[in-house]
Structures are given as structure tokens and as C-alpha cells.
Amino acid sequence: MKRLETQNLSGPGIAHGFFGRDGGVSEGIYASLNCGPGSKDASEAVAENRRRVAEALAPDIRLFSLSQVHSPIVHTLPAAGFENGQRPEGDAMVTATPGTGLGILTADCAPVLFADPEARVIGAAHAGWKGAHGGVLEATLEAMEKLGALRGRISAVIGPSISQQNYEVGFDFRDRFLEQGLRMRRFFVPSGREGHYLFDLPAYVAHRLTQAGTGTIENLAVCTYPAENGFFSFRRTTHAGEPDYGRQISAIVLTA
């Protein structure tokens, strides 16, 4: 089971992992650790894959995720609406409750895990371009502060996501960002096709975190697009003409 970890999220009583696509039971285009209930994969396979992830993090935890909609909606757990495997709409979660695993599903978007080890508050956010542009990262930091975290003490780590060299966009996409100021040009370079650019999603996410005053920011700089990297990718699936795609999970939990 492929699992990336970082010292910036490590500490007594905290477990985390940015999981890849190997080590599960799914087959075909979902092989093998597909953790996305929103895919057309067999539900029992997804459930087993998620059980394996939870077990890899820590014994006897509950792993939660959301119906992600590219929004700035943040849920503070525990909360109503998460019973019996339900997944409320939203794109980030925070908690100060041990045993509550926060899982973010991605297939090119940026998963961001957060921790303030001193306050014992953690968070997880799904930051595609729309969510990052719409303020999901800032909303996550605010929700963590309400639980006692200090923004300047929070570590945020950007997990595997699509890199700039594989993220081509049109001029209309670029114009959305330039509305925030011409300084946004630094996240785009010409792609070689007229009217198209390459967008640096991880750098934009890091920029938003920096502007928000996050204490420590790390980008794992792992691209999800190349198949040999071992991650699911919506864009790669689209280019290959496949009918659906799996989702990897990035998760964090207070173990005690």
C-alpha cells in the first residue's frame, strides 16, 4: 500500500497518509485502492479499500469523507449527517476528537491536510481550482481556529495533485484568476497551443495558504497524471477515453 507521509504532520497522537492506488481489492480501471463511493466501482470493494486505509492509519478509528462539490463548505466533526456512511456535501472537515479520521478524495485536485499538534486540532480540504479560488482553504483555517488552533502554528501539506506541465487550460480559465490581479499571471505559462496555458494548481494553493497566514506550508510535488506515479487521474482517464475513474484518499486522524 503506497502511503506518503511528512514530518510536518507527524507528532504524538497524530497519524496521516496520502495514499496511492495500490493495495486494494478493486479491479479493472479502478485497480486497486479506489476509495471513492462516487465512482461506479462495486460498493463492497470501495468499502473494503476504505477499511484498509483506516486500519493502516490506526486501530479502531472511523474514517469520514464528503460528497465533494468544489465549495468552501467546512464541517466540524463530530456532527449530524455523517451517520451510517452518509456523506454530506462539502469540501473540508476539521476536528479535535480522537478517532475521527478525515478523508479527502482526489483524482488530480489537491488534497491538503492540516494539523496544530499543540492544540490537537486537525483538518483536511479538497482544493481543486474552484474550491481554492472560492476560499475553502481559508475557511478550513477559520474552522480550526474555532476549535482552539492558532493559525501561525498550523502546518499544511499539499498532497499529490496534477502538476503544471499536465494541466492545460483555456484563456477564459486564466481570465477568472486575472480578475484577482495581474500578479496571478505567475501561475500560468503558455502551453504551446494558441490561447491555452499551463496552470500551476499546487503553487496557487500554496499562495492562498501563505496569504492566509498559515504557519508551515509543504508541497509534496508529486503529480497524479503520469500512470507510473501510482495515482488515479481524472485528466489521464479523460485523455484515454475511459468511462470512469477511481479516487485516492488522503487522511489524517488524532489517535489519542
MIDOFI-272494 format. One line per field, with one value per residue (C-alpha): residue number from 1; x, y, z. Coordinates in steps of 0.02 Angstrom, whole numbers. Example, Ala and Ser with C-alpha at 12.3 -4.5 7.8 and 13.67 -1.06 7.14 Angstrom:
num [1  2]
xx [615  684]
yy [-225  -53]
zz [390  357]
***
This chain:
num [1  2  3  4  5  6  7  8  9  10  11  12  13  14  15  16  17  18  19  20  21  22  23  24  25  26  27  28  29  30  31  32  33  34  35  36  37  38  39  40  41  42  43  44  45  46  47  48  49  50  51  52  53  54  55  56  57  58  59  60  61  62  63  64  65  66  67  68  69  70  71  72  73  74  75  76  77  78  79  80  81  82  83  84  85  86  87  88  89  90  91  92  93  94  95  96  97  98  99  100  101  102  103  104  105  106  107  108  109  110  111  112  113  114  115  116  117  118  119  120  121  122  123  124  125  126  127  128  129  130  131  132  133  134  135  136  137  138  139  140  141  142  143  144  145  146  147  148  149  150  151  152  153  154  155  156  157  158  159  160  161  162  163  164  165  166  167  168  169  170  171  172  173  174  175  176  177  178  179  180  181  182  183  184  185  186  187  188  189  190  191  192  193  194  195  196  197  198  199  200  201  202  203  204  205  206  207  208  209  210  211  212  213  214  215  216  217  218  219  220  221  222  223  224  225  226  227  228  229  230  231  232  233  234  235  236  237  238  239  240  241  242  243  244  245  246  247  248  249  250  251  252  253  254  255  256]
xx [0  78  70  163  197  285  369  265  111  195  180  123  -56  -71  -72  -90  -60  -76  -124  -96  -195  -110  -151  -338  -463  -544  -520  -508  -498  -521  -373  -343  -365  -512  -588  -720  -902  -949  -869  -959  -847  -925  -980  -913  -741  -739  -792  -652  -525  -578  -571  -391  -345  -422  -331  -167  -189  -235  -341  -524  -549  -693  -647  -761  -771  -886  -988  -865  -939  -794  -862  -795  -907  -818  -890  -834  -842  -925  -1084  -1255  -1270  -1121  -1214  -1212  -1087  -1180  -1076  -1142  -1095  -938  -752  -666  -677  -597  -598  -522  -598  -482  -528  -611  -523  -540  -528  -514  -543  -448  -400  -297  -363  -252  -283  -224  -201  -183  -125  -93  -12  -8  -194  -230  -338  -330  -410  -423  -476  -513  -434  -469  -453  -633  -627  -460  -521  -681  -597  -603  -427  -460  -625  -533  -409  -551  -642  -483  -461  -636  -577  -426  -291  -176  -157  28  56  -41  55  -24  36  -17  -27  -16  -106  -90  67  79  154  -1  -137  -183  -322  -402  -390  -561  -499  -347  -455  -550  -389  -329  -485  -394  -250  -113  1  -98  -8  135  30  13  134  94  60  115  -63  -132  -249  -200  -96  -25  -92  8  -126  -9  79  -88  -145  18  -7  -180  -114  30  -84  -196  -52  -29  119  206  167  238  204  245  265  200  100  -53  -57  84  20  190  171  34  -116  -288  -307  -467  -372  -273  -434  -518  -373  -378  -565  -604  -784  -745  -602  -554  -510  -365  -385  -280  -322  -273  -330  -298  -258  -264]
yy [0  164  295  460  543  701  762  921  821  699  711  613  557  606  486  532  470  521  353  296  172  9  -110  -128  -252  -155  -218  -152  36  52  -57  -65  53  153  242  343  297  417  305  163  35  -105  -31  -179  -156  29  -11  -139  -17  116  -10  -49  135  161  10  73  239  175  39  69  235  296  365  502  586  706  723  848  989  1113  1229  1324  1220  1153  1028  1018  837  755  820  762  699  581  430  261  310  466  597  775  899  998  1006  1014  943  986  900  896  725  573  427  536  511  649  584  686  604  664  619  773  906  949  864  973  904  1020  1000  1104  970  1083  1122  946  1008  935  972  910  1002  963  1103  1097  1261  1308  1268  1356  1506  1507  1507  1329  1340  1499  1427  1272  1378  1478  1320  1253  1416  1397  1232  1315  1307  1453  1496  1533  1362  1261  1151  1123  994  988  809  727  830  871  969  1123  1030  920  1048  1140  1269  1397  1586  1601  1498  1610  1766  1710  1720  1882  1964  1946  2050  2037  1955  1796  1782  1694  1536  1520  1489  1469  1288  1291  1294  1464  1531  1396  1397  1279  1312  1279  1219  1169  1338  1429  1326  1366  1551  1552  1466  1590  1740  1669  1664  1476  1432  1300  1250  1100  1041  857  899  731  733  622  621  500  322  265  378  264  381  400  546  616  703  548  446  577  577  386  386  277  281  317  336  293  412  404  460  573  560  622  569  606  435  485]
zz [0  -58  78  79  246  302  460  453  503  619  806  958  936  752  604  422  247  65  -9  -188  -292  -244  -102  -126  -198  -341  -518  -695  -715  -526  -479  -340  -190  -255  -105  -197  -162  -302  -433  -521  -436  -334  -167  -69  -147  -103  75  94  23  147  289  241  241  412  480  407  497  670  751  791  702  596  426  359  189  98  -59  -131  -233  -256  -121  31  146  301  425  607  667  756  675  623  445  450  519  431  298  244  156  170  36  71  37  205  381  547  716  889  927  936  825  694  528  399  220  61  -108  -261  -439  -488  -369  -221  -53  91  266  417  597  751  862  1014  1010  946  804  628  460  282  124  -57  -158  -342  -433  -399  -213  -188  -287  -184  -13  51  122  220  282  346  443  519  573  653  749  820  896  977  843  811  627  640  719  589  468  297  172  -10  -69  -240  -372  -555  -597  -706  -854  -865  -829  -989  -980  -1095  -1091  -1009  -862  -845  -852  -696  -598  -676  -605  -437  -506  -636  -506  -541  -707  -619  -603  -792  -935  -1121  -1167  -1347  -1412  -1457  -1323  -1198  -1040  -910  -736  -576  -455  -311  -318  -316  -166  -77  -118  -41  115  129  108  244  369  382  493  388  209  117  -60  -89  -275  -336  -498  -515  -706  -753  -732  -668  -515  -449  -429  -505  -626  -698  -838  -885  -887  -997  -1120  -1126  -1160  -1009  -943  -760  -637  -459  -317  -197  -19  93  277  449  623  806  877  1060]
***
